Amino acid sequence: TDEMLERARATAQKAGASNVEFRVGRLERLPVETATVGAITSNCEINLGPDKAPVFAEGARVLKPGGRAVVSDIVLDRPLPEAVAKDVLAWCGCVAGASDRKEYFGMIEAAGLGANEALQEEDYLASLVKVAPEEADKMLAGWGVTRADLEGGVHSITWRAVRR
């Protein structure tokens, strides 16, 4: 929003950061010239898009050769229970929009981003149960699923890739 851009610009100015710029764009159509970006970072934004392949292709387009992407996202090692996959709150929480791990990293590779490396990975449900067990159980009950239905199937992963 315009308000978010105004706030970001004010924060940058207050910090004395003169080497930053804020632009309005979409993940699939970045307002940046081809091969001009040294690094991309994203914190669970890609899962909010229904078609991830164009997002990865656009990232590869704007990165300079040797430029890197560091992304935190959610991947699946098995399909979600239907109630979870269709839940709007699970979508907003990046879970329902998650892709199968092999498909996800296949899209990254196909976009021209190589040397994929996992920097950190955690079981989503185990992490949630650790920090908020009662909330996790309420959420699962609302979906009509058990911990066993999700354990080991949903992972938060931070990865790095380099544009070839």
CYANA upper distance limits for C-alpha pairs under 8 A (distance plus 0.5 A):
  1 THR  CA      5 LEU  CA      6.92
  2 ASP  CA      6 GLU  CA      6.63
  3 GLU  CA      7 ARG  CA      6.64
  4 MET  CA      8 ALA  CA      6.60
  5 LEU  CA      9 ARG  CA      6.59
  5 LEU  CA     22 PHE  CA      7.22
  5 LEU  CA     23 ARG  CA      8.39
  6 GLU  CA     10 ALA  CA      6.65
  7 ARG  CA     11 THR  CA      6.63
  8 ALA  CA     12 ALA  CA      6.68
  8 ALA  CA     22 PHE  CA      8.08
  9 ARG  CA     13 GLN  CA      6.63
  9 ARG  CA     21 GLU  CA      8.40
  9 ARG  CA     22 PHE  CA      7.66
 10 ALA  CA     14 LYS  CA      6.56
 11 THR  CA     15 ALA  CA      6.67
 12 ALA  CA     16 GLY  CA      6.65
 12 ALA  CA     17 ALA  CA      5.62
 12 ALA  CA     18 SER  CA      7.88
 12 ALA  CA     20 VAL  CA      7.81
 13 GLN  CA     17 ALA  CA      6.44
 13 GLN  CA     18 SER  CA      7.67
 23 ARG  CA     31 PRO  CA      7.49
 24 VAL  CA     31 PRO  CA      7.78
 25 GLY  CA     29 ARG  CA      6.94
 25 GLY  CA     30 LEU  CA      5.83
 25 GLY  CA     31 PRO  CA      6.26
 26 ARG  CA     30 LEU  CA      6.18
 27 LEU  CA     46 ILE  CA      8.28
 27 LEU  CA     55 VAL  CA      6.01
 27 LEU  CA     58 GLU  CA      7.83
 28 GLU  CA     54 PRO  CA      6.09
 28 GLU  CA     55 VAL  CA      5.22
 28 GLU  CA     58 GLU  CA      6.38
 29 ARG  CA     55 VAL  CA      8.49
 29 ARG  CA     58 GLU  CA      7.15
 30 LEU  CA     58 GLU  CA      7.50
 30 LEU  CA     62 VAL  CA      8.38
 32 VAL  CA     36 THR  CA      7.88
 32 VAL  CA     62 VAL  CA      6.98
 33 GLU  CA     62 VAL  CA      6.71
 34 THR  CA     61 ARG  CA      6.00
 34 THR  CA     62 VAL  CA      4.92
 34 THR  CA     63 LEU  CA      7.56
 34 THR  CA     64 LYS  CA      8.26
 35 ALA  CA     61 ARG  CA      6.64
 35 ALA  CA     62 VAL  CA      5.06
 35 ALA  CA     63 LEU  CA      5.21
 35 ALA  CA     64 LYS  CA      4.54
 35 ALA  CA     65 PRO  CA      7.43
 36 THR  CA     62 VAL  CA      6.30
 36 THR  CA     63 LEU  CA      6.40
 36 THR  CA     64 LYS  CA      5.89
 37 VAL  CA     62 VAL  CA      6.20
 37 VAL  CA     63 LEU  CA      5.07
 37 VAL  CA     64 LYS  CA      6.06
 37 VAL  CA     67 GLY  CA      7.38
 38 GLY  CA     63 LEU  CA      6.37
 38 GLY  CA     64 LYS  CA      6.32
 38 GLY  CA     66 GLY  CA      8.31
 38 GLY  CA     67 GLY  CA      5.09
 38 GLY  CA     68 ARG  CA      6.99
 39 ALA  CA     63 LEU  CA      7.37
 39 ALA  CA     67 GLY  CA      6.08
 39 ALA  CA     68 ARG  CA      5.41
 39 ALA  CA     69 ALA  CA      6.12
 39 ALA  CA     70 VAL  CA      8.24
 40 ILE  CA     59 GLY  CA      7.97
 40 ILE  CA     63 LEU  CA      8.25
 40 ILE  CA     68 ARG  CA      6.91
 40 ILE  CA     69 ALA  CA      5.06
 40 ILE  CA     70 VAL  CA      6.76
 40 ILE  CA     71 VAL  CA      8.38
 41 THR  CA     69 ALA  CA      6.24
 41 THR  CA     70 VAL  CA      5.38
 41 THR  CA     71 VAL  CA      5.93
 42 SER  CA     46 ILE  CA      8.01
 42 SER  CA     70 VAL  CA      7.26
 42 SER  CA     71 VAL  CA      5.27
 42 SER  CA     72 SER  CA      6.68
 43 ASN  CA     71 VAL  CA      6.51
 43 ASN  CA     72 SER  CA      5.32
 43 ASN  CA     73 ASP  CA      7.00
 44 CYS  CA     48 LEU  CA      8.03
 44 CYS  CA     71 VAL  CA      7.90
 44 CYS  CA     72 SER  CA      5.91
 44 CYS  CA     73 ASP  CA      4.92
 44 CYS  CA     74 ILE  CA      7.53
 44 CYS  CA     94 CYS  CA      7.11
 45 GLU  CA     49 GLY  CA      7.94
 45 GLU  CA     73 ASP  CA      7.84
 45 GLU  CA     94 CYS  CA      8.33
 46 ILE  CA     52 LYS  CA      7.03
 46 ILE  CA     55 VAL  CA      7.75
 46 ILE  CA     73 ASP  CA      7.54
 47 ASN  CA     52 LYS  CA      7.94
 47 ASN  CA     73 ASP  CA      7.14
 47 ASN  CA     74 ILE  CA      7.45
 47 ASN  CA     94 CYS  CA      5.94
 47 ASN  CA     95 VAL  CA      8.17
 47 ASN  CA     97 GLY  CA      5.56
 47 ASN  CA     98 ALA  CA      5.91
 47 ASN  CA     99 SER  CA      8.22
 48 LEU  CA     91 TRP  CA      7.54
 48 LEU  CA     92 CYS  CA      7.58
 48 LEU  CA     94 CYS  CA      6.61
 48 LEU  CA     97 GLY  CA      6.41
 49 GLY  CA     97 GLY  CA      7.73
 50 PRO  CA     97 GLY  CA      7.25
 51 ASP  CA     55 VAL  CA      7.97
 52 LYS  CA     56 PHE  CA      6.94
 52 LYS  CA    104 TYR  CA      8.43
 52 LYS  CA    107 MET  CA      8.09
 53 ALA  CA     57 ALA  CA      6.69
 53 ALA  CA    107 MET  CA      5.95
 53 ALA  CA    108 ILE  CA      7.91
 53 ALA  CA    111 ALA  CA      7.85
 54 PRO  CA     58 GLU  CA      6.46
 55 VAL  CA     59 GLY  CA      6.72
 56 PHE  CA     60 ALA  CA      6.72
 56 PHE  CA    107 MET  CA      7.43
 56 PHE  CA    108 ILE  CA      6.27
 56 PHE  CA    111 ALA  CA      6.29
 57 ALA  CA     61 ARG  CA      6.62
 57 ALA  CA    108 ILE  CA      8.24
 57 ALA  CA    111 ALA  CA      5.08
 57 ALA  CA    112 GLY  CA      7.90
 58 GLU  CA     62 VAL  CA      6.90
 59 GLY  CA     63 LEU  CA      6.73
 59 GLY  CA     69 ALA  CA      8.40
 60 ALA  CA    111 ALA  CA      6.69
 60 ALA  CA    112 GLY  CA      6.64
 60 ALA  CA    113 LEU  CA      6.80
 60 ALA  CA    163 ARG  CA      6.57
 63 LEU  CA     67 GLY  CA      5.78
 63 LEU  CA     68 ARG  CA      7.68
 63 LEU  CA    163 ARG  CA      7.03
 64 LYS  CA    163 ARG  CA      7.48
 65 PRO  CA    162 VAL  CA      8.38
 65 PRO  CA    163 ARG  CA      5.78
 65 PRO  CA    164 ARG  CA      6.06
 66 GLY  CA    162 VAL  CA      6.15
 66 GLY  CA    163 ARG  CA      5.63
 66 GLY  CA    164 ARG  CA      6.53
 67 GLY  CA    162 VAL  CA      6.12
 67 GLY  CA    163 ARG  CA      5.95
 68 ARG  CA    160 ARG  CA      7.35
 68 ARG  CA    161 ALA  CA      6.10
 68 ARG  CA    162 VAL  CA      4.84
 68 ARG  CA    163 ARG  CA      6.69
 69 ALA  CA    159 TRP  CA      8.50
 69 ALA  CA    160 ARG  CA      6.02
 69 ALA  CA    161 ALA  CA      5.82
 69 ALA  CA    162 VAL  CA      6.87
 70 VAL  CA    158 THR  CA      7.51
 70 VAL  CA    159 TRP  CA      6.13
 70 VAL  CA    160 ARG  CA      4.91
 70 VAL  CA    161 ALA  CA      7.21
 71 VAL  CA    158 THR  CA      5.94
 71 VAL  CA    159 TRP  CA      5.94
 71 VAL  CA    160 ARG  CA      7.01
 72 SER  CA    156 SER  CA      7.57
 72 SER  CA    157 ILE  CA      6.06
 72 SER  CA    158 THR  CA      4.58
 72 SER  CA    159 TRP  CA      6.97
 73 ASP  CA     94 CYS  CA      8.19
 73 ASP  CA    156 SER  CA      6.26
 73 ASP  CA    157 ILE  CA      6.02
 73 ASP  CA    158 THR  CA      6.91
 74 ILE  CA     94 CYS  CA      7.08
 74 ILE  CA     95 VAL  CA      6.96
 74 ILE  CA     98 ALA  CA      6.07
 74 ILE  CA     99 SER  CA      8.15
 74 ILE  CA    154 VAL  CA      7.38
 74 ILE  CA    155 HIS  CA      6.02
 74 ILE  CA    156 SER  CA      5.02
 74 ILE  CA    157 ILE  CA      6.49
 75 VAL  CA     98 ALA  CA      5.84
 75 VAL  CA     99 SER  CA      5.96
 75 VAL  CA    100 ASP  CA      6.32
 75 VAL  CA    101 ARG  CA      5.59
 75 VAL  CA    104 TYR  CA      7.83
 75 VAL  CA    154 VAL  CA      6.51
 75 VAL  CA    155 HIS  CA      5.90
 75 VAL  CA    156 SER  CA      7.07
 75 VAL  CA    157 ILE  CA      7.62
 76 LEU  CA     80 LEU  CA      8.28
 76 LEU  CA     98 ALA  CA      6.85
 76 LEU  CA     99 SER  CA      6.32
 76 LEU  CA    100 ASP  CA      5.11
 76 LEU  CA    101 ARG  CA      5.91
 76 LEU  CA    153 GLY  CA      6.06
 76 LEU  CA    154 VAL  CA      5.25
 76 LEU  CA    155 HIS  CA      6.81
 77 ASP  CA    100 ASP  CA      6.46
 77 ASP  CA    101 ARG  CA      6.44
 77 ASP  CA    152 GLY  CA      7.95
 77 ASP  CA    153 GLY  CA      5.28
 77 ASP  CA    154 VAL  CA      6.85
 77 ASP  CA    155 HIS  CA      8.27
 78 ARG  CA    100 ASP  CA      7.38
 78 ARG  CA    153 GLY  CA      5.87
 78 ARG  CA    154 VAL  CA      8.22
 79 PRO  CA    100 ASP  CA      7.96
 79 PRO  CA    153 GLY  CA      8.11
 80 LEU  CA     84 VAL  CA      6.76
 80 LEU  CA     85 ALA  CA      6.23
 80 LEU  CA     96 ALA  CA      8.08
 80 LEU  CA    150 LEU  CA      7.78
 80 LEU  CA    153 GLY  CA      8.23
 81 PRO  CA     85 ALA  CA      6.76
 81 PRO  CA    145 VAL  CA      8.15
 81 PRO  CA    149 ASP  CA      7.72
 81 PRO  CA    150 LEU  CA      8.47
 82 GLU  CA     86 LYS  CA      6.69
 83 ALA  CA     87 ASP  CA      6.73
 83 ALA  CA    143 TRP  CA      6.06
 83 ALA  CA    144 GLY  CA      7.85
 84 VAL  CA     90 ALA  CA      6.77
 84 VAL  CA     96 ALA  CA      6.91
 84 VAL  CA    143 TRP  CA      6.60
 85 ALA  CA     90 ALA  CA      7.64
 85 ALA  CA     91 TRP  CA      8.07
 85 ALA  CA     95 VAL  CA      8.26
 85 ALA  CA     96 ALA  CA      5.11
 85 ALA  CA     97 GLY  CA      8.12
 86 LYS  CA     90 ALA  CA      8.25
 86 LYS  CA     91 TRP  CA      8.28
 86 LYS  CA     96 ALA  CA      7.36
 87 ASP  CA     91 TRP  CA      6.86
 87 ASP  CA     96 ALA  CA      7.53
 87 ASP  CA    143 TRP  CA      8.48
 88 VAL  CA     92 CYS  CA      6.71
 88 VAL  CA     96 ALA  CA      8.33
 89 LEU  CA     93 GLY  CA      6.54
 90 ALA  CA     94 CYS  CA      6.87
 90 ALA  CA     95 VAL  CA      5.75
 90 ALA  CA     96 ALA  CA      5.57
 90 ALA  CA     97 GLY  CA      8.41
 91 TRP  CA     95 VAL  CA      6.13
 91 TRP  CA     96 ALA  CA      4.83
 91 TRP  CA     97 GLY  CA      5.88
 92 CYS  CA     96 ALA  CA      8.33
 94 CYS  CA     98 ALA  CA      6.82
 95 VAL  CA    154 VAL  CA      8.05
 99 SER  CA    103 GLU  CA      7.23
 99 SER  CA    104 TYR  CA      6.27
100 ASP  CA    104 TYR  CA      6.45
101 ARG  CA    105 PHE  CA      6.72
102 LYS  CA    106 GLY  CA      6.41
103 GLU  CA    107 MET  CA      6.70
104 TYR  CA    108 ILE  CA      7.12
105 PHE  CA    109 GLU  CA      6.73
106 GLY  CA    110 ALA  CA      6.55
107 MET  CA    111 ALA  CA      6.63
108 ILE  CA    112 GLY  CA      7.32
108 ILE  CA    113 LEU  CA      6.15
108 ILE  CA    114 GLY  CA      8.09
109 GLU  CA    113 LEU  CA      5.67
109 GLU  CA    114 GLY  CA      6.22
109 GLU  CA    116 ASN  CA      8.48
112 GLY  CA    163 ARG  CA      6.56
112 GLY  CA    164 ARG  CA      6.61
113 LEU  CA    161 ALA  CA      6.17
113 LEU  CA    162 VAL  CA      5.81
113 LEU  CA    163 ARG  CA      5.03
113 LEU  CA    164 ARG  CA      6.62
114 GLY  CA    161 ALA  CA      6.07
114 GLY  CA    162 VAL  CA      5.85
114 GLY  CA    163 ARG  CA      6.64
114 GLY  CA    164 ARG  CA      6.73
115 ALA  CA    160 ARG  CA      8.29
115 ALA  CA    161 ALA  CA      5.91
115 ALA  CA    162 VAL  CA      6.45
116 ASN  CA    159 TRP  CA      7.33
116 ASN  CA    160 ARG  CA      6.19
116 ASN  CA    161 ALA  CA      4.96
116 ASN  CA    162 VAL  CA      7.72
117 GLU  CA    159 TRP  CA      5.95
117 GLU  CA    160 ARG  CA      5.71
117 GLU  CA    161 ALA  CA      6.91
118 ALA  CA    157 ILE  CA      7.42
118 ALA  CA    158 THR  CA      6.46
118 ALA  CA    159 TRP  CA      4.81
118 ALA  CA    160 ARG  CA      6.96
119 LEU  CA    157 ILE  CA      8.06
119 LEU  CA    158 THR  CA      5.92
119 LEU  CA    159 TRP  CA      5.76
119 LEU  CA    160 ARG  CA      7.40
120 GLN  CA    157 ILE  CA      6.19
120 GLN  CA    158 THR  CA      5.60
120 GLN  CA    159 TRP  CA      7.58
121 GLU  CA    155 HIS  CA      7.10
121 GLU  CA    156 SER  CA      6.14
121 GLU  CA    157 ILE  CA      4.85
121 GLU  CA    158 THR  CA      6.85
122 GLU  CA    126 ALA  CA      8.33
122 GLU  CA    127 SER  CA      7.48
122 GLU  CA    155 HIS  CA      6.06
122 GLU  CA    156 SER  CA      5.77
122 GLU  CA    157 ILE  CA      7.03
123 ASP  CA    127 SER  CA      6.69
123 ASP  CA    151 GLU  CA      7.85
123 ASP  CA    152 GLY  CA      6.54
123 ASP  CA    153 GLY  CA      8.18
123 ASP  CA    154 VAL  CA      6.63
123 ASP  CA    155 HIS  CA      5.09
123 ASP  CA    156 SER  CA      6.83
124 TYR  CA    128 LEU  CA      6.73
124 TYR  CA    151 GLU  CA      8.46
124 TYR  CA    152 GLY  CA      8.48
124 TYR  CA    154 VAL  CA      6.01
124 TYR  CA    155 HIS  CA      5.45
124 TYR  CA    156 SER  CA      6.17
125 LEU  CA    129 VAL  CA      6.49
125 LEU  CA    136 ALA  CA      8.29
125 LEU  CA    147 ARG  CA      8.03
125 LEU  CA    150 LEU  CA      7.26
125 LEU  CA    151 GLU  CA      6.49
125 LEU  CA    152 GLY  CA      8.27
125 LEU  CA    154 VAL  CA      7.62
126 ALA  CA    130 LYS  CA      6.60
126 ALA  CA    151 GLU  CA      7.55
127 SER  CA    131 VAL  CA      6.95
128 LEU  CA    132 ALA  CA      6.25
128 LEU  CA    133 PRO  CA      7.29
128 LEU  CA    136 ALA  CA      6.75
129 VAL  CA    133 PRO  CA      4.65
129 VAL  CA    134 GLU  CA      8.18
129 VAL  CA    135 GLU  CA      8.47
129 VAL  CA    136 ALA  CA      6.20
129 VAL  CA    137 ASP  CA      8.41
132 ALA  CA    136 ALA  CA      6.59
133 PRO  CA    137 ASP  CA      6.71
134 GLU  CA    138 LYS  CA      6.74
135 GLU  CA    139 MET  CA      6.61
136 ALA  CA    140 LEU  CA      6.69
137 ASP  CA    141 ALA  CA      6.52
137 ASP  CA    147 ARG  CA      8.40
138 LYS  CA    142 GLY  CA      6.63
139 MET  CA    143 TRP  CA      7.02
140 LEU  CA    144 GLY  CA      6.61
140 LEU  CA    145 VAL  CA      5.79
140 LEU  CA    146 THR  CA      6.54
140 LEU  CA    147 ARG  CA      7.62
141 ALA  CA    145 VAL  CA      6.54
141 ALA  CA    146 THR  CA      7.70
145 VAL  CA    149 ASP  CA      6.62
146 THR  CA    150 LEU  CA      7.72
147 ARG  CA    151 GLU  CA      6.34
150 LEU  CA    154 VAL  CA      7.11
